[in-house]
Amino acid sequence: MLYSLARPLLFSLAPERAHELTLSLLKSSHKMGVMRQVVESKPVTCMGIEFPNPVGLAAGLDKNGAYIDALAGLGFGFIEIGTITPKPQEGNPKPRLFRIPEAKAIINRMGFNNDGVDQLIENVKASKFKGILGINIGKNASTPVEDAVSDYLICLEKVYNYASYITVNISSPNTKDLRSLQSGHALTELLETLKNRQLELAEEHQHYVPLVLKVAPDLTSQDIDFIASQLIQFKIDGLIVTNTTLSREGVENLAFADEAGGLSGAPVFEKSTACLAAFAQLLKDKVPLIGVGGILEGDQALAKQKAGASLVQIYSGMIYTGPTLIKDCVKAMM
């Protein structure tokens, strides 16, 4: 109810300003002990980890891990922070975030704006959160795509001891050529290199941190076949399906629909869920799936689960419906 009262004010502000203000208010409220949502326990074991409930926060909302404790108070079963890069970067020029309320959609071209991996680690160390924390890693915009593996290795090595699982983001449409890493030799080299280093780090630190891949919804059936085979070959621990879409289906002729960037929210639900189901059919429980994209109500979280997801993540849907979406999704899922 509080969010429904605050939403008109927040929507009167520029989207990025509203985002910053919301997080700031959430953090202040958490410190005062007035922002806590009780969500029923519904444990799920996935990737060898026991999650208190199957509904998590998708990467992108808390890029630097500066609001972990406040977000944990909303009742998420897990929180994913990032995308983080080796060096700090400002991201793409503003404006770069656009609401399309008529379609319950958002377009963003943020471009991995973040304070760098070292600052993220300091923020994680300063938090009191003891729950499941995913850290999402990417490459700097200034790093040529042919050298991308080196950036992912830097981040993997640095965050390894601070993450419950690590997500390799090769599916953002807002970093030039990043999505080319989803196919062919580039994907093979990336997964083989990161998997080998993961196993070395597990030996060095005497604990195993799962490695997860995040893919786009704009994949052909041939792309899906190839990615699935690579996940099995290199024993990748999980797959997040999906990131934002380049499609504008569902927002045609609406304000901001022609803005460059990835589309999220309600219009991506069908596309991302179809992609999820396609992977589920190929992987046949060999690789756990995390469903994300267009969840705005509990029944849609259940639909992701029925399509093959062990866990789900939300972000854009919460902008339109508020934190009660977490509770609704947990309640709806089996």
C-alpha positions in Angstrom: 0.0 0.0 0.0 2.9 2.4 0.8 4.3 1.8 -2.7 1.0 2.5 -4.4 0.9 5.9 -2.6 4.5 6.7 -3.5 4.4 5.5 -7.1 2.7 8.6 -8.6 5.4 10.8 -7.1 8.2 8.5 -8.2 6.7 8.3 -11.7 6.7 12.1 -11.9 10.5 12.1 -11.7 13.0 11.2 -14.4 13.3 7.3 -14.2 17.0 7.3 -13.2 16.4 9.9 -10.5 13.4 7.9 -9.2 15.5 4.8 -9.1 18.2 6.5 -7.0 15.6 8.1 -4.7 13.8 4.8 -4.1 16.9 3.0 -3.1 18.0 5.8 -0.9 14.6 5.9 0.9 14.6 2.1 1.1 18.0 2.2 2.8 16.9 4.9 5.3 13.7 3.0 6.1 15.7 -0.2 6.7 18.0 1.5 9.1 15.0 2.8 11.0 13.6 -0.7 11.1 10.3 0.3 9.3 10.8 -1.5 6.0 10.5 -5.2 6.4 8.2 -7.7 4.5 7.6 -11.1 5.9 7.5 -13.7 3.1 6.6 -17.4 3.7 9.4 -19.9 3.8 9.4 -22.1 0.7 12.9 -23.7 0.5 14.3 -24.8 -2.8 17.6 -26.5 -3.4 19.3 -25.5 -6.7 22.9 -25.6 -7.8 23.7 -27.3 -4.4 22.4 -24.2 -2.5 19.3 -24.1 -0.3 17.3 -21.0 -1.1 14.8 -19.9 1.5 12.3 -19.2 -1.2 12.4 -19.3 -5.1 12.0 -15.6 -5.8 15.1 -13.5 -6.3 16.1 -10.0 -7.3 17.5 -9.8 -10.8 20.8 -8.0 -11.5 20.7 -4.3 -12.4 18.8 -2.8 -9.6 21.8 -2.7 -7.2 24.8 -2.6 -9.5 27.3 -1.9 -6.8 26.0 -3.9 -3.9 25.3 -0.7 -1.9 21.8 -1.6 -0.8 22.0 -5.3 -0.1 20.7 -5.2 3.5 17.8 -3.0 2.7 16.8 -5.1 -0.3 17.1 -8.3 1.8 14.4 -6.8 4.1 11.9 -7.1 1.3 11.9 -10.9 1.6 13.8 -12.1 -1.5 15.0 -15.6 -1.4 18.2 -14.4 -3.1 19.7 -11.2 -4.3 21.8 -10.7 -7.4 24.0 -7.6 -7.7 25.9 -6.1 -10.6 26.6 -6.2 -13.5 30.1 -5.3 -12.3 33.2 -4.7 -14.5 36.9 -4.7 -13.6 37.2 -0.9 -13.8 34.6 1.7 -12.9 32.7 3.1 -15.9 30.0 5.7 -16.3 27.9 3.8 -18.8 26.1 5.3 -21.7 25.1 9.0 -21.9 21.9 10.1 -20.1 18.9 9.9 -20.6 19.3 6.1 -20.8 16.2 4.8 -18.9 12.6 5.1 -20.2 9.3 4.1 -18.7 6.4 3.0 -21.0 3.6 2.8 -18.4 0.8 1.9 -20.9 2.6 -1.4 -21.6 4.1 -1.8 -18.1 7.5 -1.8 -19.8 10.9 -0.2 -19.4 13.7 0.5 -22.0 17.2 0.9 -20.7 20.6 1.4 -22.3 22.5 1.9 -19.1 25.7 0.3 -20.4 27.1 -1.4 -17.2 27.5 1.8 -15.3 29.2 0.8 -12.0 31.9 1.7 -9.6 34.2 -1.3 -10.4 34.6 -4.7 -8.9 36.9 -3.5 -6.0 34.2 -1.1 -4.7 31.5 -3.8 -5.0 33.6 -6.1 -2.8 34.0 -3.4 -0.2 30.2 -2.9 -0.2 29.6 -6.7 0.2 32.1 -6.9 3.0 30.3 -3.9 4.8 26.9 -5.6 4.5 25.4 -7.8 7.2 23.5 -10.0 4.8 24.1 -13.7 5.3 21.7 -15.0 2.6 22.2 -16.1 -1.0 24.1 -13.5 -3.0 24.7 -13.7 -6.7 27.3 -11.5 -8.3 26.8 -10.7 -12.0 30.0 -10.0 -14.0 30.7 -8.3 -17.3 33.3 -6.6 -19.4 34.3 -3.0 -19.6 33.1 -1.1 -22.7 36.7 -0.1 -23.5 37.9 -3.8 -23.6 37.7 -5.2 -27.2 35.3 -8.1 -27.4 38.1 -10.4 -28.6 39.8 -9.7 -25.2 36.6 -10.0 -23.1 37.6 -13.3 -21.4 40.3 -11.4 -19.5 37.8 -9.0 -18.0 35.5 -11.9 -16.9 38.5 -13.7 -15.4 39.5 -10.6 -13.4 35.9 -10.3 -12.0 35.6 -14.1 -11.4 38.8 -14.2 -9.4 38.0 -11.1 -7.3 34.4 -11.9 -6.4 34.8 -15.7 -5.9 35.0 -15.6 -2.1 32.1 -13.2 -1.8 29.5 -14.8 -3.9 27.0 -17.7 -3.4 27.0 -18.0 -7.2 28.5 -16.0 -10.1 26.6 -14.9 -13.2 28.4 -14.4 -16.5 26.5 -11.7 -18.4 27.0 -11.9 -22.1 23.5 -10.9 -23.1 23.1 -7.1 -22.4 22.3 -5.3 -25.6 23.9 -2.1 -24.3 27.6 -3.0 -24.6 28.9 -3.1 -28.1 29.3 -6.6 -29.5 28.7 -8.2 -26.1 26.0 -10.5 -27.5 28.5 -11.9 -30.0 29.9 -13.9 -27.1 26.7 -16.1 -27.1 27.8 -18.0 -30.2 30.5 -20.0 -31.9 34.1 -20.1 -30.8 33.7 -17.0 -28.6 31.3 -18.8 -26.3 33.3 -22.0 -26.3 36.5 -20.2 -25.3 34.7 -18.1 -22.7 33.0 -21.1 -21.0 36.0 -23.4 -21.2 38.3 -20.7 -19.7 36.0 -19.7 -16.9 35.1 -23.2 -16.0 38.8 -24.2 -15.7 39.5 -21.2 -13.5 36.4 -21.9 -11.4 37.6 -25.4 -10.7 41.1 -24.0 -9.8 39.6 -21.4 -7.5 37.4 -24.1 -5.8 40.6 -26.1 -5.1 42.5 -23.1 -3.9 39.8 -21.9 -1.5 38.3 -25.3 -0.7 34.8 -24.3 -1.6 32.8 -24.4 -4.8 30.9 -21.4 -6.1 28.5 -22.2 -9.0 29.0 -20.5 -12.3 25.8 -19.3 -14.2 25.3 -18.0 -17.7 22.7 -15.3 -18.5 21.4 -15.2 -22.1 19.2 -13.0 -24.2 15.6 -13.8 -25.4 16.5 -12.8 -29.0 18.0 -16.3 -29.8 17.3 -18.5 -32.8 16.5 -22.2 -32.3 20.1 -22.9 -33.6 21.5 -20.5 -31.0 19.6 -22.2 -28.2 20.7 -25.7 -29.4 24.4 -24.5 -29.5 24.3 -22.8 -26.1 22.6 -25.8 -24.5 25.3 -28.1 -25.8 28.0 -25.9 -24.5 26.4 -25.7 -21.1 26.4 -29.4 -20.8 29.9 -29.9 -22.3 31.5 -27.5 -19.8 29.2 -28.4 -16.9 28.0 -24.9 -16.3 26.0 -24.8 -13.0 23.0 -22.8 -14.1 21.3 -20.7 -16.8 19.4 -17.4 -16.4 16.7 -17.0 -19.1 16.5 -14.1 -20.1 17.9 -10.6 -20.3 16.1 -7.7 -22.0 15.0 -7.9 -25.7 15.7 -5.8 -28.7 12.2 -6.5 -30.0 9.6 -3.7 -29.7 6.6 -6.0 -30.0 4.0 -4.9 -27.5 5.1 -1.2 -27.4 4.7 -0.2 -31.0 3.7 3.4 -31.5 4.0 4.2 -27.8 6.2 7.1 -26.4 9.9 6.1 -26.1 9.4 2.8 -28.1 12.0 3.9 -30.6 14.6 4.5 -28.0 17.7 2.3 -28.3 18.2 -0.3 -25.6 16.8 -3.4 -24.1 13.1 -3.8 -23.4 11.9 -5.3 -20.2 8.6 -5.7 -18.3 5.3 -7.1 -19.5 6.1 -7.2 -23.2 9.0 -9.6 -22.8 7.1 -12.2 -20.8 6.0 -14.5 -23.7 9.3 -14.3 -25.5 11.4 -15.0 -22.5 9.2 -17.8 -21.3 9.2 -19.5 -24.7 13.0 -19.3 -24.6 13.0 -20.8 -21.1 10.8 -23.7 -22.3 13.1 -24.4 -25.2 16.1 -24.6 -23.0 14.3 -26.8 -20.5 13.4 -29.3 -23.3 17.0 -29.5 -24.4 18.7 -29.5 -21.1 16.3 -32.0 -19.4 17.3 -31.1 -15.8 21.0 -31.3 -16.5 21.4 -27.6 -15.9 19.1 -25.7 -13.5 17.2 -22.8 -15.0 16.3 -19.4 -13.5 13.4 -17.7 -15.2 13.3 -13.9 -15.5 11.5 -11.5 -17.8 8.1 -9.9 -17.6 6.8 -11.2 -14.2 4.2 -8.8 -12.9 2.0 -11.2 -10.9 2.3 -14.5 -9.1 0.7 -16.6 -11.8 3.5 -15.5 -14.2 6.1 -16.7 -11.7 4.3 -20.0 -11.6 4.2 -20.1 -15.5 8.0 -19.7 -15.5 8.2 -22.6 -13.0 6.0 -24.8 -15.1 8.2 -23.9 -18.2 11.2 -25.4 -16.4 12.6 -22.8 -14.0 13.7 -23.9 -10.5 13.9 -20.2 -9.4 12.7 -16.9 -10.8 13.9 -13.3 -10.6 12.0 -10.0 -10.8 13.0 -6.4 -11.3 10.9 -4.3 -13.8 7.7 -5.8 -12.6 8.4 -4.5 -9.1 8.7 -1.0 -10.5 5.0 -1.2 -11.6 3.5 -3.3 -8.8 5.8 -2.7 -5.7 7.5 -5.1 -3.3 4.3 -7.1 -2.7 5.1 -8.8 -6.0 7.7 -10.9 -4.1 5.2 -12.2 -1.7 2.7 -12.9 -4.4 5.2 -14.8 -6.5 6.4 -17.0 -3.6 2.8 -17.8 -2.7 1.9 -18.7 -6.3 4.8 -21.0 -6.9 4.6 -24.7 -6.1 
